[in-house]
Amino acid sequence: MDQIAERLAKAPTEEAAPHAGPGNKAGWRRSWRRDKTLYLLLVPVAIYFLLFKYAPLFGEVMAFKNYRLSEGIWNSPWVGLEQFRKLFTSRDFWQILRNTLLLNVYNLVFAFPVPIALALMLNELRKEWYKRLLQNLLYIPHFMSWIVLGSIVIALLSPSTGIVNALLKLLGFEPIYFMASPVWWPVAFVGSSIWREAGFGTILYLAAMSSIDPHLYEAAAMDGARKWRQIWHVTLPGIRSTMAILLVLQMGRMMDVGFEQIYALQNSAVTGVSEVISTYVYKRGIVGLQYSYTTALGLFQSVVSLILVVTVNRLIRAMGERGLW
């Protein structure tokens, strides 16, 4: 174990030094000639972000106006912080904020560790064909739309024809109305999230595990470490930085729950626990035409998400890991 600890301690210092970019015009010209194709490949990405990420920021001014379709954004009357006052004094706001945070906390506690566990198990498989087969089966749900997956989940959990309730009846239990129960609906939500994303989430962890020096496992085996000790002292420290970065990204989504998943699984019986910011914005903003009010809500959501990302990233860096920046 001393050899392993020594090599892991040296690993960050032995990594390649930060790439020294070109510091003058001649350097930029050489870089352009050498990587011209790569720079050109970035052009569509840059255009996408300019059009769909930065250009819409000008519309945030609607949060401080009483937007009217007939007058447009710039000619609508300025109301200052009135939309935010209405937002923070609304009972609906605190309910949807609570639901959004709770569902994301459930995902963080129960869904975030699942790809790590799956990656650890897949990494230990020695039959390559069997490993690839399992990976393909685990990836498939990620490429299916939530409309399809939501229909499958509802069918599986149906109290009359669902397989889950059929098994419960065989075991002597009463059928459970999963999709109509405020207690069981969050369970179905988290379970469907794991089903769709856990397999695909193993890709980054498996890639990180493949970069771990095999000599570390040999040193651990020579020190008498069995498989579980090797996983604890070699594999998990080797993917720790990947886990930290994905945790930062997950915290950035704490104020956002995917609209498609909620909309596919939601029904009027569980609105009290399933109404989140994304569905509320759709109903009040697009359907109800309250553009300024929901823009204020979206701006609040973005600011809180930014604060969470910056805070968690600093905590990660304070713990000795590399953050997003």
GUKOLKOL-918641 format. One record per residue (C-alpha): residue number from 1; residue in one letter; y negated, z negated, x. Coordinates in pm, 1 decimal, always signed. Each point is the difference from the previous one (the first is absolute). Example, Ala and Ser with C-alpha at 12.3 -4.5 7.8 and 13.67 -1.06 7.14 Angstrom:
2
    k  r         Y         Z         X
    1  a    +450.0    -780.0   +1230.0
    2  s    -344.0     +66.0    +137.0
***
This chain:
325
    k  r         Y         Z         X
    1  m      +0.0      +0.0      +0.0
    2  d    -237.4     -63.1    +293.7
    3  q     +40.1    +363.9    +107.2
    4  i     -81.0    +118.8    -351.5
    5  a    -307.4    -220.7     -28.3
    6  e    -122.5    +115.9    +341.3
    7  r     +38.2    +371.0     -86.3
    8  l    -163.6     -41.5    -342.3
    9  a    -289.6    -183.2    +163.9
   10  k     -45.5    +285.0    +244.8
   11  a     +34.7    +274.2    -263.2
   12  p    -363.5      +6.6    -119.5
   13  t    -129.6     +19.4    +359.6
   14  e    +247.3    +270.0     +98.7
   15  e    -103.7    +229.9    -280.4
   16  a    -207.5    +301.6     +80.4
   17  a    -362.4     -79.9     +68.3
   18  p    -248.8    +110.5    -263.1
   19  h     -44.4    +373.1     +18.3
   20  a    -320.7     +83.4    +178.0
   21  g    -166.2    +268.1    -206.9
   22  p    -231.5    +260.7    +147.4
   23  g    -331.3    -159.3     +91.3
   24  n    -213.3    +311.1     +52.0
   25  k     -47.9    +351.9    -127.4
   26  a    +235.6    +148.0    +258.2
   27  g    +265.5    -247.0    -107.5
   28  w     -46.9     +91.7    -364.0
   29  r     +31.0    +367.9     +84.5
   30  r    +324.7     -59.9    +187.9
   31  s    +128.6    -210.4    -287.6
   32  w     -92.7    +273.1    -249.9
   33  r    +173.5    +272.2    +200.3
   34  r    +310.2    -213.0     +46.2
   35  d     +28.6    -137.9    -357.2
   36  k    -181.3    +271.3    -197.3
   37  t    +289.3     +41.6    -243.9
   38  l     +12.9    -373.3     -73.3
   39  y    -374.6     -11.6     -66.9
   40  l     +29.8    +294.2    -237.7
   41  l    +281.8    -175.0    -184.8
   42  l    -238.9    -289.0     -62.0
   43  v    -249.4    +222.6    -183.2
   44  p    +179.7      +0.4    -341.8
   45  v     +46.9    -376.7     +24.0
   46  a    -368.7     -51.5     +79.7
   47  i    -101.9    +225.5    -291.3
   48  y    +230.3    -191.7    -235.1
   49  f    -151.5    -335.1     +95.6
   50  l    -355.7    +133.9     -22.7
   51  l     +54.6    +144.8    -347.0
   52  f    +218.3    -265.0    -161.3
   53  k     -83.3    -321.2    +190.9
   54  y    -360.7     +19.3    +120.6
   55  a    -172.5    +232.5    -247.9
   56  p     +99.1    -217.4    -302.9
   57  l    -178.9    -295.9    +163.9
   58  f    -328.9    +142.3    -128.2
   59  g    +128.4     -68.9    -351.9
   60  e      +5.0    -374.4     +70.6
   61  v    -366.7      -3.3     -98.8
   62  m    +124.5      +8.6    -361.8
   63  a     +93.1    -367.8     +39.6
   64  f    -374.1     -77.5      +3.7
   65  k     -95.4    +230.5    -286.3
   66  n     +65.6     +38.2    -369.1
   67  y    +168.7    +336.0     +38.7
   68  r     -42.5    +253.5    -278.7
   69  l    +179.1    +333.1      -1.8
   70  s    -301.4    +183.7    -137.9
   71  e    -231.6    -124.6    +277.0
   72  g    +233.5     +12.9    +298.6
   73  i     +35.6    -248.1    +283.3
   74  w    -347.3     +24.5    +152.1
   75  n    -198.6      +7.1    -325.9
   76  s    +183.8    -286.5    -169.8
   77  p    -203.1    -324.3     -24.3
   78  w     +29.1    -249.5    +285.4
   79  v    +129.5    -343.8    -111.9
   80  g     +60.6    -170.8    +334.6
   81  l    +277.2    -259.9      -9.8
   82  e     +33.0      +1.3    -378.8
   83  q    +343.7    +167.2      +9.1
   84  f    +128.7    -265.3    +241.6
   85  r    -134.3    -278.5    -222.9
   86  k    +188.0    +147.6    -294.9
   87  l    +309.4     +32.5    +216.2
   88  f      +7.9    -358.3    +128.9
   89  t     -71.1    -149.3    -343.8
   90  s    +278.7    +198.4    -166.7
   91  r    +325.9    -178.1     -85.9
   92  d    +188.2    +324.5     +50.1
   93  f    -115.4     +18.8    +362.6
   94  w    +153.2    -333.2     +99.8
   95  q    +324.6     +82.8    -177.0
   96  i     +43.1    +337.4    +169.2
   97  l    -102.6    -149.5    +335.2
   98  r    +264.9    -269.3     -37.8
   99  n    +266.3    +251.7    -101.1
  100  t     -87.6    +232.9    +289.2
  101  l     +14.9    -278.0    +257.9
  102  l    +318.6    -154.0    -142.1
  103  l    +191.7    +327.9      -5.7
  104  n    -108.6     +74.9    +356.2
  105  v     +98.5    -348.8    +114.4
  106  y    +342.4     +50.5    -159.3
  107  n     +33.8    +329.3    +185.9
  108  l    -112.2    -161.3    +325.9
  109  v    +246.6    -288.3     -29.0
  110  f    +303.6    +182.7    -137.5
  111  a     -44.3    +371.9     +80.1
  112  f    -163.6      -6.8    +344.2
  113  p    +301.3    -157.1    +183.0
  114  v    +257.5    +233.9    -159.3
  115  p     -66.7    +306.9    +223.3
  116  i     +25.7    -226.9    +304.0
  117  a    +338.6    -132.5    -111.4
  118  l    +123.7    +350.6     -85.5
  119  a    -116.3    +134.7    +336.9
  120  l    +178.5    -282.4    +182.7
  121  m    +323.5     +77.1    -184.0
  122  l     -27.7    +376.1     +49.0
  123  n     -73.9     -50.6    +367.8
  124  e    +331.6    -179.9     +46.2
  125  l    +207.3    +283.5    -149.0
  126  r    +196.5    +190.4    +262.8
  127  k    +140.6    +278.2    -219.8
  128  e    -278.5    +254.1     +22.0
  129  w    +109.5    +204.7    -303.0
  130  y     +22.4    -312.2    -215.5
  131  k    -342.2    -117.1    +117.5
  132  r    -159.8    +335.3     -84.7
  133  l    +167.7      +5.7    -340.6
  134  l    -135.5    -344.0     -87.2
  135  q    -346.3     +91.8    +123.6
  136  n      -9.3    +312.4    -217.0
  137  l    +113.9    -195.7    -305.2
  138  l    -263.8    -265.7     +63.5
  139  y    -277.9    +257.7     +48.3
  140  i     +64.1    +198.0    -319.3
  141  p    -184.4    -233.4    -246.2
  142  h    -321.5     +30.0    +203.4
  143  f     -22.5    +371.1     -80.4
  144  m     +40.3     -49.3    -375.3
  145  s    -304.9     -44.9    -223.4
  146  w     -62.5    -330.4    -174.4
  147  i     +32.8    +171.8    -336.5
  148  v    +364.3     +79.6     +81.0
  149  l     +71.2    -332.7    +167.0
  150  g    -176.9    -191.9    -277.0
  151  s    +216.5    +169.3    -261.4
  152  i    +312.1     -88.2    +199.3
  153  v    -109.4    -364.4     +35.5
  154  i     -74.3     -28.0    -372.7
  155  a    +338.0    +155.6     -83.9
  156  l    +188.2    -230.6    +239.5
  157  l    -170.4    -311.3    -139.9
  158  s     +22.0     +95.1    -368.1
  159  p    +130.9    -296.5    -205.5
  160  s    +222.1    +226.5    -211.7
  161  t    +122.1    +280.1    +227.4
  162  g     -92.6    -111.1    +352.5
  163  i    +266.5     -61.4    +264.8
  164  v    -157.7    -327.4    +113.0
  165  n     +14.5    -157.4    -345.3
  166  a    +349.5    +140.9     -53.0
  167  l    +113.0    -195.0    +308.3
  168  l    -177.9    -311.7    -125.4
  169  k    +185.9     +29.7    -331.7
  170  l    +333.3     +25.2    +184.0
  171  l     -87.8    -320.7    +183.5
  172  g     -80.7    -175.3    -327.9
  173  f    -379.4      +4.7     +18.8
  174  e    -247.6    +110.8    -264.0
  175  p    -183.5    +329.5     +59.1
  176  i    -335.5     -31.1    +173.8
  177  y    -300.6    +205.8    -105.3
  178  f    -114.5     +64.3    +355.4
  179  m    -275.8    +247.8     -76.6
  180  a    -143.1    -200.7    -291.6
  181  s      +7.8    -344.8    +161.8
  182  p    -307.5    -126.6    +191.6
  183  v    +242.3    -199.0    +218.2
  184  w    +245.1    +278.8     +82.8
  185  w    -239.3    +294.0     +19.3
  186  p    -134.7     -99.1    +347.3
  187  v    +362.3     -26.0    +117.4
  188  a     +64.5    +355.5    -118.2
  189  f    -323.7    +112.2    +166.2
  190  v     +89.9    -147.8    +340.5
  191  g    +360.5    +120.8     -26.6
  192  s    -109.3    +356.2     -73.3
  193  s    -246.5     -13.9    +292.6
  194  i    +279.3    -104.5    +235.0
  195  w    +231.0    +269.1    -134.0
  196  r    -254.4    +277.0     +56.7
  197  e    -167.2     -99.9    +328.4
  198  a    +236.3    -224.8    +197.8
  199  g    +217.9    +279.7    +137.7
  200  f    -291.2    +219.5    +100.5
  201  g    -171.9    -300.9    +157.4
  202  t    +282.9     -35.7    +251.1
  203  i    -111.9    +314.7    +187.3
  204  l    -272.5    -170.8    +202.7
  205  y    +216.4    -302.0     +79.1
  206  l    +292.7    +215.4    +113.9
  207  a    -237.6    +199.3    +219.4
  208  a    -130.1    -323.5    +153.1
  209  m    +355.3    -124.4     +59.8
  210  s     +95.0    +323.3    +175.6
  211  s    -272.7     -65.4    +258.6
  212  i    +138.4    -342.1     +99.4
  213  d    +144.1      -0.3    +351.2
  214  p    +384.7     -10.3     -25.4
  215  h      +9.7    -212.0    +316.0
  216  l    -144.8    -286.5    -201.1
  217  y    +311.7      -4.6    -218.3
  218  e    +220.4     +15.7    +309.9
  219  a    -186.3    -292.3    +155.7
  220  a     +32.0    -196.5    -324.0
  221  a    +375.4     +69.5     -16.2
  222  m     +39.4    -112.0    +362.6
  223  d    -177.3    -324.9     -89.7
  224  g    +253.5     -54.8    -278.3
  225  a    -214.0    +103.4    -296.7
  226  r    +197.6    +124.5    -298.2
  227  k    -124.0    +261.0    -242.8
  228  w    -218.8    -233.0    -208.6
  229  r    -164.4    -144.2    +313.0
  230  q     -63.5    +351.6    +130.7
  231  i    -167.5     +95.5    -326.1
  232  w    -213.9    -315.5      +2.1
  233  h    -102.2      +8.7    +366.9
  234  v      -6.2    +375.3     +72.4
  235  t     -21.2    +217.6    -311.9
  236  l    -251.5    -198.6    -205.2
  237  p    -241.7     -54.6    +292.7
  238  g     +33.2    +371.8     +76.7
  239  i    -122.9    +101.1    -347.1
  240  r    -251.9    -282.6     -36.7
  241  s    -301.6    +222.2     +63.6
  242  t    +118.2    +249.4    -262.8
  243  m     +45.8    -282.0    -249.5
  244  a    -352.2    -124.8     +76.8
  245  i    -162.7    +340.4     -56.1
  246  l    +187.7     +56.8    -326.5
  247  l    -101.2    -348.9    -113.6
  248  v    -366.1     +86.7     +60.0
  249  l     +42.3    +319.3    -203.9
  250  q    +176.5    -193.5    -274.7
  251  m    -287.8    -247.9     -17.8
  252  g    -235.9    +293.5     -41.5
  253  r    +185.2     +83.7    -321.8
  254  m     -13.2    -353.2    -141.5
  255  m    -271.7    +104.0    -245.0
  256  d    +179.4    +315.6    -108.5
  257  v    +323.5     +50.9    -190.8
  258  g    +124.8    +355.6     -36.1
  259  f    -117.0    +145.5    -330.2
  260  e    +307.1    +220.0     -52.3
  261  q    +251.9    -283.8     +25.4
  262  i    -189.2    -233.1    -231.5
  263  y     -74.0    +273.0    -253.2
  264  a    +365.5    +109.3      -8.0
  265  l    +131.6    -354.2     -54.8
  266  q    -281.0    -148.6    -208.0
  267  n     +11.4     -62.2    -374.4
  268  s    -211.4    -194.0    -249.6
  269  a    +236.5    -300.4      +0.6
  270  v     -68.8     -82.7    +365.6
  271  t    -365.1     +98.2     +37.0
  272  g     -84.1    -359.5     +85.7
  273  v    +193.2     +24.2    +329.2
  274  s      -1.5    +375.5     +64.5
  275  e    -364.5     +97.9     -48.2
  276  v    -140.4     +49.0    +351.4
  277  i    -318.7    +144.8    +147.8
  278  s    +129.4    +358.0     +19.8
  279  t    +114.3     +17.7    -363.0
  280  y    -311.4    -186.5    -118.7
  281  v    -224.7    +249.2    +178.4
  282  y    +188.9    +286.9    -163.8
  283  k     -26.0    -149.0    -349.0
  284  r    -359.2    -122.7     +18.2
  285  g    -140.7    +264.5    +232.4
  286  i    +169.0    +330.9     -77.3
  287  v    +112.6     -62.9    -356.8
  288  g    -283.7    -236.3     -97.9
  289  l    -268.7    +194.9    +193.5
  290  q    -139.5    -318.6    +159.6
  291  y     -54.5    +164.2    +337.1
  292  s    -258.3    -236.7    +145.1
  293  y    +194.7    -311.0     -94.9
  294  t    +325.2    +121.0    +155.0
  295  t    -182.2    +134.8    +307.2
  296  a    -130.0    -353.1     +57.9
  297  l    +356.7    -126.7     -31.3
  298  g    +123.5    +261.7    +246.4
  299  l    -275.6     -89.9    +247.9
  300  f     +90.5    -368.3     -24.4
  301  q    +365.8     +90.1     +55.9
  302  s     -82.4    +202.8    +311.6
  303  v    -221.5    -269.6    +152.5
  304  v    +263.3    -270.7     -45.9
  305  s    +269.9    +229.1    +144.9
  306  l    -218.9     +66.8    +305.3
  307  i     -55.4    -373.4     +52.6
  308  l    +373.9     -67.0     -24.8
  309  v     +87.0    +274.9    +250.5
  310  v    -260.1    -116.2    +253.6
  311  t     +98.1    -366.3     -37.3
  312  v    +374.2     +55.1     +32.3
  313  n     -50.1    +242.9    +287.9
  314  r    -198.5    -265.3    +189.2
  315  l    +267.9    -259.6     -70.3
  316  i    +267.5    +237.0    +129.7
  317  r    -197.8     +64.7    +318.0
  318  a     -60.3    -373.7     +45.0
  319  m    +379.5     -46.4      -8.6
  320  g     +35.9    +240.8    +292.0
  321  e    +104.7    +310.7    -190.9
  322  r    -167.3    +339.6      -6.2
  323  g    -178.5     +57.9    -326.4
  324  l    -128.9    +319.4    -152.5
  325  w    -297.9      -8.8    +237.1
***
